Amino acid sequence: MVPSLTGSGSGLHVAPVNTAAGMVCRRVFARRARAPIPAGGCMAEYSVFSLVRHALSGHRSWNRAWRDPEPRRHYDVIIVGGGGHGMATAYYLASLHGVRSIAVLEKGWLGGGNTGRNTTIVRSNYMLDENAHFYEKSLQLWEGLSRDLNFNVMFSQRGVLNLGHSDGQMDSFARRGNAMRLNGIDAELLDRDQVRRMVPYLDFSQNARFPIRGGLLQPRGGTARHDAVAWGLARAADRHGVDIIQNCEVTGFEMSGNRIRAVETSRGTIGCDRIGFAVAGHTGHLAAKLGLRLPIETHVLQACVSEPVKPMIDSVVTFGVGHFYVSQSDKGGLVFGGDLDMYNSYAQRGNMPLIEHVISAGVSMIPSLSRLRVLRTWGGVMDMSMDGSPIIGLSPIDNLYLNCGWCYGGFKATPGSGWVFAHTIATGAPHPLNSRLSLDRFSRGRMVDEPGAGPFPNRH
Ligand SMILES: Cc1cc2nc3c(=O)[nH]c(=O)nc-3n(C[C@H](O)[C@H](O)[C@H](O)COP(=O)(O)OP(=O)(O)OC[C@H]3O[C@@H](n4cnc5c(N)ncnc54)[C@H](O)[C@@H]3O)c2cc1C
């Protein structure tokens, strides 16, 4: 049950948390429970009345959406990484599990990593049970996220369509669609005419290089506004007393036996009882400071946006023979992306040959794209796992919890990842939804190999 916020003259109160996890966790953290942060006085409240009030005063008196606190000397839980996953984890830890003393440490600015750099596709069209149930939970959380956060994350269920170009590919789509339906997830197998009615601008000509045979549609999939997700989660977490500390890089750790006693940061040493990593492409780098070697490789992934055009594409479409996917943003730009740059790097930028490859795949799929100009390209650093599935759970260090291995697809996992990671940190044990997504699956040989490419992160 999501607790409701009730305002009063003296402050915000978190309504009772009725989950078993919440009860366990409240006992664990009860001795440190702090008073909730002061009432919304300094925080922005969003409602139709506040919008009208601020409109009448020229929008000059809005309050900050979240505080900018100095780090305290100690927190019950420290989350490293102020992307969507870190913020969602902090939000659910505070709101569902009643943890009062939480800091999110971010080396740059909130949402400046992959959360602010992705193509925003949200879906749960997975075949293997471990991924299907987890991503479906995440999709269900997306469906109520704007209301939960009182912040419009612009979640738009416009449908995600994978194009099929051969009989073999259509067979594999039928198999995946059936697996999805058996897991209670929406899936529709479309023939060529149905695809044509839905997206007529694709290349259906007689001499198309890659003829379209049909497609697999997940109608509940779609897109969300990436910045809004980070901001909405930050504002909601802040309302629950979470300290969001930006420009605070974690540079090392103080150990006490097999536990982390404190983190060393660019803003001083901060003690903690438990710590969660949600640093995506920097996970290997940070884990190495603890002597851990993880089955993660960091790769660059780029995306592009075209100049704005009139509404043209009202769904998400992925190409079946090349790595290309496209949707149209609310500002009119066509947002598209493709494959990895195929070399390891921590630089958040890529190279031109890959852009050329992506554009040529796009023009094969939608010939009229050739008349558009690309406005911007950018890159992010991806945490590619060795089986294409995420790692969410315990680590070899007693009080360290890992959230990584998101590969191309962690944005859609944002609420689900935070939800199960918060449970794992609060209770010290994984939730059933992430129990199979553990780190030790690699040593036990129980991989969740959804891409079927084996231990080759660059072949996903
Ligand atoms: C071009 C591109 C397109 C993508 N498209 C999609 C898509 O369409 N759909 C989808 O589901 N996913 C997509 N993804 C993947 C998705 O963006 C990521 O998997 C997801 O955003 C990861 O979120 P995060 O919170 O784990 O990481 P991030 O948002 O990267 O946050 C991690 C944060 O940790 C911080 N950090 C790192 N090291 C430290 C340190 N030592 N101390 C403190 N802070 C630190 C970083 O500054 C960063 O802000 C795409 C990614 C890219 C790059």
The ligand as an SDF file (V2000), in Angstrom:
LIG
                    3D

 53 58  0  0  0  0  0  0  0  0999 V2000
   21.2260    6.6270  -25.7400 C   0  0  0  0  0  0  0  0  0  0  0  0
   20.4780    5.7700  -24.7650 C   0  0  0  0  0  0  0  0  0  0  0  0
   19.2100    5.3000  -25.0920 C   0  0  0  0  0  0  0  0  0  0  0  0
   18.5050    4.5050  -24.1920 C   0  0  0  0  0  0  0  0  0  0  0  0
   17.2240    4.1600  -24.4910 N   0  0  0  0  0  0  0  0  0  0  0  0
   16.4800    3.4810  -23.5830 C   0  0  0  0  0  0  0  0  0  0  0  0
   15.1130    3.2290  -23.8290 C   0  0  0  0  0  0  0  0  0  0  0  0
   14.5570    3.6410  -24.8460 O   0  0  0  0  0  0  0  0  0  0  0  0
   14.4180    2.5220  -22.9040 N   0  0  0  0  0  0  0  0  0  0  0  0
   14.9930    2.0550  -21.7770 C   0  0  0  0  0  0  0  0  0  0  0  0
   14.3290    1.3920  -20.9900 O   0  0  0  0  0  0  0  0  0  0  0  0
   16.2950    2.3280  -21.4780 N   0  0  0  0  0  0  0  0  0  0  0  0
   17.0520    3.0270  -22.3580 C   0  0  0  0  0  0  0  0  0  0  0  0
   18.3650    3.3220  -22.0790 N   0  0  0  0  0  0  0  0  0  0  0  0
   18.9700    2.8080  -20.8400 C   0  0  0  0  0  0  0  0  0  0  0  0
   18.5790    3.6500  -19.6430 C   0  0  0  0  0  0  0  0  0  0  0  0
   18.7740    5.0060  -19.9000 O   0  0  0  0  0  0  0  0  0  0  0  0
   19.4160    3.2580  -18.4160 C   0  0  0  0  0  0  0  0  0  0  0  0
   19.4640    1.8660  -18.2680 O   0  0  0  0  0  0  0  0  0  0  0  0
   18.7990    3.8540  -17.1470 C   0  0  0  0  0  0  0  0  0  0  0  0
   18.5120    5.2180  -17.3140 O   0  0  0  0  0  0  0  0  0  0  0  0
   19.7480    3.6540  -16.0000 C   0  0  0  0  0  0  0  0  0  0  0  0
   19.3010    4.4450  -14.9170 O   0  0  0  0  0  0  0  0  0  0  0  0
   20.2040    4.5890  -13.6480 P   0  0  0  0  0  0  0  0  0  0  0  0
   19.4830    5.4260  -12.6890 O   0  0  0  0  0  0  0  0  0  0  0  0
   20.6280    3.2110  -13.2290 O   0  0  0  0  0  0  0  0  0  0  0  0
   21.5300    5.2580  -14.1910 O   0  0  0  0  0  0  0  0  0  0  0  0
   21.9390    6.7880  -14.4480 P   0  0  0  0  0  0  0  0  0  0  0  0
   20.7780    7.6070  -14.8420 O   0  0  0  0  0  0  0  0  0  0  0  0
   23.1120    6.7510  -15.3660 O   0  0  0  0  0  0  0  0  0  0  0  0
   22.3590    7.2680  -13.0100 O   0  0  0  0  0  0  0  0  0  0  0  0
   23.5660    6.8840  -12.4030 C   0  0  0  0  0  0  0  0  0  0  0  0
   24.1160    8.1030  -11.7160 C   0  0  0  0  0  0  0  0  0  0  0  0
   25.2260    7.7120  -10.9130 O   0  0  0  0  0  0  0  0  0  0  0  0
   26.1130    8.8100  -10.8680 C   0  0  0  0  0  0  0  0  0  0  0  0
   27.4190    8.3330  -10.4080 N   0  0  0  0  0  0  0  0  0  0  0  0
   28.2920    7.5360  -11.0670 C   0  0  0  0  0  0  0  0  0  0  0  0
   29.3880    7.3210  -10.3160 N   0  0  0  0  0  0  0  0  0  0  0  0
   29.1980    7.9950   -9.1530 C   0  0  0  0  0  0  0  0  0  0  0  0
   29.9810    8.1750   -7.9800 C   0  0  0  0  0  0  0  0  0  0  0  0
   31.1940    7.6090   -7.8460 N   0  0  0  0  0  0  0  0  0  0  0  0
   29.4800    8.9430   -6.9680 N   0  0  0  0  0  0  0  0  0  0  0  0
   28.2510    9.5240   -7.0830 C   0  0  0  0  0  0  0  0  0  0  0  0
   27.4770    9.3970   -8.1850 N   0  0  0  0  0  0  0  0  0  0  0  0
   27.9430    8.6360   -9.2040 C   0  0  0  0  0  0  0  0  0  0  0  0
   26.1140    9.3260  -12.3020 C   0  0  0  0  0  0  0  0  0  0  0  0
   26.5450   10.6710  -12.3660 O   0  0  0  0  0  0  0  0  0  0  0  0
   24.6470    9.1470  -12.6950 C   0  0  0  0  0  0  0  0  0  0  0  0
   23.8920   10.3350  -12.5470 O   0  0  0  0  0  0  0  0  0  0  0  0
   19.1040    4.1310  -22.9620 C   0  0  0  0  0  0  0  0  0  0  0  0
   20.3680    4.6140  -22.6310 C   0  0  0  0  0  0  0  0  0  0  0  0
   21.0540    5.4320  -23.5110 C   0  0  0  0  0  0  0  0  0  0  0  0
   22.4110    5.9720  -23.1380 C   0  0  0  0  0  0  0  0  0  0  0  0
  1  2  1  0
  2  3  1  0
  2 52  2  0
  3  4  2  0
  4  5  1  0
  4 50  1  0
  5  6  2  0
  6  7  1  0
  6 13  1  0
  7  8  2  0
  7  9  1  0
  9 10  1  0
 10 11  2  0
 10 12  1  0
 12 13  2  0
 13 14  1  0
 14 15  1  0
 14 50  1  0
 15 16  1  0
 16 17  1  0
 16 18  1  0
 18 19  1  0
 18 20  1  0
 20 21  1  0
 20 22  1  0
 22 23  1  0
 23 24  1  0
 24 25  2  0
 24 26  1  0
 24 27  1  0
 27 28  1  0
 28 29  2  0
 28 30  1  0
 28 31  1  0
 31 32  1  0
 32 33  1  0
 33 34  1  0
 33 48  1  0
 34 35  1  0
 35 36  1  0
 35 46  1  0
 36 37  1  0
 36 45  1  0
 37 38  2  0
 38 39  1  0
 39 40  1  0
 39 45  2  0
 40 41  1  0
 40 42  2  0
 42 43  1  0
 43 44  2  0
 44 45  1  0
 46 47  1  0
 46 48  1  0
 48 49  1  0
 50 51  2  0
 51 52  1  0
 52 53  1  0
M  END
$$$$
